[in-house]
Amino acid sequence: MANIEVNSEYVMIKALENGVTIIGLTRGENTKFHHSEKLDKGEIMLAQFTEHTSAIKIRGKAEVYSKHGKVISGIVQSEI
């Protein structure tokens, strides 16, 4: 069984509409897409920053929770 590092940072993403796309981006000199997921309204995904994932891009309306607090993607300030 592989030794799993549990000290990595996690984020929780909750889709507020159908078709929210979550894209994992790689580390290194050239940033590349390495993984994507689609969520429908109400679905939740836990994502982890790892030695391979340095960024996560979210398309669509979703709540994003991290140790830094909560933000909502897919809306502009005038909609709040």
C-alpha positions in Angstrom: 0.0 0.0 0.0 1.3 3.5 -0.9 2.2 6.0 1.8 -0.3 8.9 1.4 0.8 12.4 2.5 -2.1 13.9 4.5 -0.5 17.3 5.1 -1.4 18.6 1.7 -3.9 21.4 1.3 -7.5 20.6 0.3 -10.3 22.6 -1.1 -14.0 21.6 -1.2 -16.0 22.6 -4.3 -19.8 22.6 -4.3 -21.5 23.1 -7.7 -24.3 25.7 -7.6 -25.4 24.9 -11.2 -25.1 22.0 -13.6 -21.9 21.7 -15.7 -19.4 23.2 -13.4 -15.9 22.3 -14.7 -12.9 21.8 -12.4 -9.5 21.6 -14.1 -6.2 20.6 -12.4 -3.1 22.3 -13.6 0.4 20.9 -13.4 3.6 22.3 -11.7 6.8 23.0 -13.6 8.1 25.4 -16.3 5.1 24.8 -18.5 1.7 24.8 -16.9 -0.6 22.2 -18.5 -4.0 20.8 -17.9 -3.7 17.3 -16.4 -7.2 16.5 -15.1 -10.8 17.7 -15.4 -14.1 16.9 -13.8 -17.7 18.1 -14.4 -20.1 18.6 -11.5 -23.8 19.0 -11.5 -25.8 21.2 -9.1 -25.4 20.0 -5.5 -22.4 17.7 -6.2 -19.3 18.2 -4.1 -15.7 17.5 -4.9 -12.7 17.5 -2.6 -9.5 18.5 -4.4 -5.9 18.4 -3.2 -2.8 20.3 -4.1 0.0 17.8 -4.6 3.4 17.4 -6.1 1.7 17.3 -9.6 -1.1 19.9 -9.0 -0.2 23.5 -8.4 -3.5 25.2 -9.4 -7.2 24.4 -9.8 -9.4 26.3 -12.3 -13.1 26.4 -11.9 -15.6 27.3 -14.6 -19.2 27.9 -13.5 -21.0 28.9 -10.4 -19.6 27.0 -7.3 -18.9 27.5 -3.7 -15.2 26.9 -2.9 -14.2 26.3 0.7 -10.6 26.2 2.0 -8.7 27.0 5.2 -8.8 30.6 4.0 -12.6 30.8 3.9 -15.3 30.6 1.3 -15.6 32.2 -2.1 -18.2 31.8 -4.9 -17.0 31.4 -8.4 -18.9 32.3 -11.5 -20.5 35.6 -10.3 -19.5 39.2 -10.5 -19.6 41.7 -7.6 -22.9 43.3 -8.8 -24.7 40.0 -8.4 -23.8 39.8 -4.7 
